Each structure stands twice: as structure tokens, then as C-alpha cells.
Amino acid sequence: MLDVEWIRTRCLDWEKGYGAVFLEKNNEVGQYVDVPTLDWLPTEAWSLEDTCGRIIPLVYERLIRDLRQGAEIAGKRRRKHMLQAISQFQRMHSALLRLVNVGVAKK
């Protein structure tokens, strides 16, 4: 099903299952070229505070979401521990957001 020319041309090594690297730039996605280039450099630099302010919520939201999904299919004993972990991660997430928001200037 996946052995089609369109997919093969977007692979670095079809036999090993290595896909090509893609970049999004100027609202377009394209395959990264084989020659040295600086296209991978971001057009905007973030401060440490901005970086933390963007990454911390993503990490904890993803962790909490994944734990919730796992808790839905887990057994009763494991579900209890997972729900406790979710609660702890939610508290840590809130605390870290408060900490990060103190150092981030509102735009």
C-alpha cells in the first residue's frame, strides 16, 4: 500500500524505512535539500523565557493527555496510580506556568 512512487521519492532510504527531512518555512513545507544550506535556521530567535513559556505547557499538556488515555485502558489498580500522577503533573504544570509567566513580558 505504501510502496508507491510518491512515497519512495520522499524517503532517504526506502529499504531501511528512513523518511526524508522536511522543513516548514513561510507557511510552506518542502523536502530538505541534499546540499549544505542555512534553511533550517529559524527566522525568529526566542529568549530563554519565551522558549520555556512555549515548551513547558506543551510538554505537560502532552504528558497529562497521554496519561489520561492510558488510564482509560488500564486496570483498576494502575488507573488509580495514573490518576494520581495526572493530578501531580497538573499541579506541577500550573506552578511552572506561574513561574514562567512571571519572567515573560506580556505582548
C-alpha atoms as an extended CHARMM CRD file, in Angstrom:
* protein
*
       107  EXT
         1         1  MET       CA              0.0000000000        0.0000000000        0.0000000000  PROA      1               0.0000000000
         2         2  LEU       CA              2.8510000000        2.4090000000        0.7970000000  PROA      2               0.0000000000
         3         3  ASP       CA              5.0810000000        1.1590000000       -1.9960000000  PROA      3               0.0000000000
         4         4  VAL       CA              4.2390000000        3.9250000000       -4.4270000000  PROA      4               0.0000000000
         5         5  GLU       CA              6.4730000000        6.3530000000       -6.2910000000  PROA      5               0.0000000000
         6         6  TRP       CA              5.1900000000        9.4200000000       -4.3740000000  PROA      6               0.0000000000
         7         7  ILE       CA              6.3170000000        7.9350000000       -1.0570000000  PROA      7               0.0000000000
         8         8  ARG       CA              9.5530000000        6.4670000000       -2.4230000000  PROA      8               0.0000000000
         9         9  THR       CA             10.6420000000        9.9110000000       -3.6870000000  PROA      9               0.0000000000
        10        10  ARG       CA             10.1550000000       11.3010000000       -0.1670000000  PROA      10              0.0000000000
        11        11  CYS       CA             12.3980000000        8.7110000000        1.5020000000  PROA      11              0.0000000000
        12        12  LEU       CA             16.0810000000        8.8560000000        2.2330000000  PROA      12              0.0000000000
        13        13  ASP       CA             16.3410000000        5.0720000000        2.2620000000  PROA      13              0.0000000000
        14        14  TRP       CA             13.2100000000        3.1430000000        1.2990000000  PROA      14              0.0000000000
        15        15  GLU       CA             14.6250000000       -0.2670000000        2.2440000000  PROA      15              0.0000000000
        16        16  LYS       CA             15.5220000000        0.8590000000        5.7760000000  PROA      16              0.0000000000
        17        17  GLY       CA             12.3240000000        2.8700000000        6.1660000000  PROA      17              0.0000000000
        18        18  TYR       CA             14.0610000000        6.2410000000        6.5290000000  PROA      18              0.0000000000
        19        19  GLY       CA             11.8950000000        9.1640000000        5.5670000000  PROA      19              0.0000000000
        20        20  ALA       CA             13.2580000000       12.4300000000        4.2860000000  PROA      20              0.0000000000
        21        21  VAL       CA             13.5900000000       15.5430000000        6.4160000000  PROA      21              0.0000000000
        22        22  PHE       CA             11.0530000000       18.2870000000        5.7550000000  PROA      22              0.0000000000
        23        23  LEU       CA             11.0790000000       21.9410000000        6.7290000000  PROA      23              0.0000000000
        24        24  GLU       CA              8.2450000000       24.3790000000        7.1450000000  PROA      24              0.0000000000
        25        25  LYS       CA              9.1270000000       27.9030000000        6.1110000000  PROA      25              0.0000000000
        26        26  ASN       CA              6.9160000000       30.8050000000        5.0400000000  PROA      26              0.0000000000
        27        27  ASN       CA              3.8140000000       28.6330000000        5.5050000000  PROA      27              0.0000000000
        28        28  GLU       CA              5.1340000000       26.0580000000        3.0510000000  PROA      28              0.0000000000
        29        29  VAL       CA              6.5250000000       22.5750000000        3.6570000000  PROA      29              0.0000000000
        30        30  GLY       CA              9.3090000000       21.2610000000        1.4880000000  PROA      30              0.0000000000
        31        31  GLN       CA             11.8250000000       18.4590000000        1.4960000000  PROA      31              0.0000000000
        32        32  TYR       CA             15.2010000000       19.4460000000        2.9290000000  PROA      32              0.0000000000
        33        33  VAL       CA             17.7850000000       19.5930000000        0.1690000000  PROA      33              0.0000000000
        34        34  ASP       CA             20.8900000000       17.4120000000       -0.0330000000  PROA      34              0.0000000000
        35        35  VAL       CA             23.3280000000       20.3360000000       -0.2580000000  PROA      35              0.0000000000
        36        36  PRO       CA             24.5370000000       22.3850000000        2.7190000000  PROA      36              0.0000000000
        37        37  THR       CA             22.1240000000       25.2240000000        3.4510000000  PROA      37              0.0000000000
        38        38  LEU       CA             21.0620000000       27.5030000000        6.2760000000  PROA      38              0.0000000000
        39        39  ASP       CA             17.3610000000       26.9870000000        5.5340000000  PROA      39              0.0000000000
        40        40  TRP       CA             16.9330000000       25.1140000000        8.8110000000  PROA      40              0.0000000000
        41        41  LEU       CA             17.7970000000       28.2090000000       10.8680000000  PROA      41              0.0000000000
        42        42  PRO       CA             14.7270000000       29.8040000000       12.4360000000  PROA      42              0.0000000000
        43        43  THR       CA             13.7010000000       33.2510000000       11.2440000000  PROA      43              0.0000000000
        44        44  GLU       CA             12.8930000000       34.3050000000       14.8050000000  PROA      44              0.0000000000
        45        45  ALA       CA             15.0400000000       33.8530000000       17.8960000000  PROA      45              0.0000000000
        46        46  TRP       CA             13.3480000000       33.2020000000       21.2440000000  PROA      46              0.0000000000
        47        47  SER       CA             14.7110000000       34.2040000000       24.6180000000  PROA      47              0.0000000000
        48        48  LEU       CA             15.0790000000       31.5300000000       27.2860000000  PROA      48              0.0000000000
        49        49  GLU       CA             11.9060000000       32.8120000000       28.9530000000  PROA      49              0.0000000000
        50        50  ASP       CA              9.9390000000       32.6860000000       25.6880000000  PROA      50              0.0000000000
        51        51  THR       CA             11.2380000000       29.1890000000       24.9780000000  PROA      51              0.0000000000
        52        52  CYS       CA             10.2470000000       27.9150000000       28.4260000000  PROA      52              0.0000000000
        53        53  GLY       CA              6.9120000000       29.6820000000       28.1650000000  PROA      53              0.0000000000
        54        54  ARG       CA              6.1510000000       27.8060000000       24.9520000000  PROA      54              0.0000000000
        55        55  ILE       CA              7.6880000000       24.4070000000       25.6820000000  PROA      55              0.0000000000
        56        56  ILE       CA              6.6410000000       23.8070000000       29.2880000000  PROA      56              0.0000000000
        57        57  PRO       CA              2.9150000000       23.9110000000       28.5080000000  PROA      57              0.0000000000
        58        58  LEU       CA              3.3680000000       21.5860000000       25.5400000000  PROA      58              0.0000000000
        59        59  VAL       CA              5.3480000000       19.0100000000       27.4980000000  PROA      59              0.0000000000
        60        60  TYR       CA              2.9650000000       18.8590000000       30.4420000000  PROA      60              0.0000000000
        61        61  GLU       CA             -0.1940000000       19.0030000000       28.3420000000  PROA      61              0.0000000000
        62        62  ARG       CA              1.0950000000       16.1050000000       26.2470000000  PROA      62              0.0000000000
        63        63  LEU       CA              2.1300000000       14.1200000000       29.3200000000  PROA      63              0.0000000000
        64        64  ILE       CA             -1.2260000000       14.6820000000       31.0050000000  PROA      64              0.0000000000
        65        65  ARG       CA             -3.1120000000       13.7880000000       27.8010000000  PROA      65              0.0000000000
        66        66  ASP       CA             -1.1190000000       10.5800000000       27.3220000000  PROA      66              0.0000000000
        67        67  LEU       CA             -1.6190000000        9.5520000000       30.9580000000  PROA      67              0.0000000000
        68        68  ARG       CA             -5.3720000000       10.1570000000       30.6560000000  PROA      68              0.0000000000
        69        69  GLN       CA             -5.5280000000        7.9920000000       27.5420000000  PROA      69              0.0000000000
        70        70  GLY       CA             -3.5380000000        5.2780000000       29.2850000000  PROA      70              0.0000000000
        71        71  ALA       CA             -5.7300000000        5.4750000000       32.3850000000  PROA      71              0.0000000000
        72        72  GLU       CA             -8.8000000000        4.7930000000       30.2330000000  PROA      72              0.0000000000
        73        73  ILE       CA             -7.4730000000        1.3870000000       29.2260000000  PROA      73              0.0000000000
        74        74  ALA       CA             -5.5420000000        0.4940000000       32.3850000000  PROA      74              0.0000000000
        75        75  GLY       CA             -6.6730000000       -1.9110000000       35.0640000000  PROA      75              0.0000000000
        76        76  LYS       CA             -8.2590000000       -0.6130000000       38.2470000000  PROA      76              0.0000000000
        77        77  ARG       CA             -5.0620000000       -0.5550000000       40.3780000000  PROA      77              0.0000000000
        78        78  ARG       CA             -2.9240000000        1.0020000000       37.6900000000  PROA      78              0.0000000000
        79        79  ARG       CA             -5.6540000000        3.5320000000       36.8100000000  PROA      79              0.0000000000
        80        80  LYS       CA             -5.6600000000        4.7980000000       40.4080000000  PROA      80              0.0000000000
        81        81  HSD       CA             -1.8940000000        5.4560000000       40.2870000000  PROA      81              0.0000000000
        82        82  MET       CA             -2.1280000000        7.0550000000       36.8650000000  PROA      82              0.0000000000
        83        83  LEU       CA             -4.8940000000        9.3910000000       38.0060000000  PROA      83              0.0000000000
        84        84  GLN       CA             -2.7540000000       10.3830000000       40.9850000000  PROA      84              0.0000000000
        85        85  ALA       CA              0.1690000000       11.0670000000       38.6480000000  PROA      85              0.0000000000
        86        86  ILE       CA             -2.0870000000       13.1640000000       36.4130000000  PROA      86              0.0000000000
        87        87  SER       CA             -3.1210000000       15.2320000000       39.3970000000  PROA      87              0.0000000000
        88        88  GLN       CA              0.5200000000       15.7630000000       40.3950000000  PROA      88              0.0000000000
        89        89  PHE       CA              1.5370000000       16.7120000000       36.8590000000  PROA      89              0.0000000000
        90        90  GLN       CA             -1.3470000000       19.1640000000       36.6400000000  PROA      90              0.0000000000
        91        91  ARG       CA             -0.1720000000       20.8660000000       39.8500000000  PROA      91              0.0000000000
        92        92  MET       CA              3.4360000000       20.9760000000       38.5960000000  PROA      92              0.0000000000
        93        93  HSD       CA              2.2350000000       22.2990000000       35.2400000000  PROA      93              0.0000000000
        94        94  SER       CA              0.2890000000       25.0990000000       36.9120000000  PROA      94              0.0000000000
        95        95  ALA       CA              3.2120000000       26.0030000000       39.1690000000  PROA      95              0.0000000000
        96        96  LEU       CA              5.6870000000       26.0800000000       36.2770000000  PROA      96              0.0000000000
        97        97  LEU       CA              3.3470000000       28.2270000000       34.1990000000  PROA      97              0.0000000000
        98        98  ARG       CA              3.0430000000       30.6980000000       37.0640000000  PROA      98              0.0000000000
        99        99  LEU       CA              6.8270000000       30.7620000000       37.4060000000  PROA      99              0.0000000000
       100       100  VAL       CA              7.4140000000       31.2230000000       33.6730000000  PROA      100             0.0000000000
       101       101  ASN       CA              4.7280000000       33.8780000000       33.3090000000  PROA      101             0.0000000000
       102       102  VAL       CA              6.4640000000       35.9900000000       35.9640000000  PROA      102             0.0000000000
       103       103  GLY       CA              9.5440000000       36.3060000000       33.7420000000  PROA      103             0.0000000000
       104       104  VAL       CA              7.7180000000       36.6990000000       30.4110000000  PROA      104             0.0000000000
       105       105  ALA       CA              6.7470000000       40.2050000000       29.3800000000  PROA      105             0.0000000000
       106       106  LYS       CA              3.1720000000       40.4090000000       28.1520000000  PROA      106             0.0000000000
       107       107  LYS       CA              2.9680000000       41.3090000000       24.4720000000  PROA      107             0.0000000000
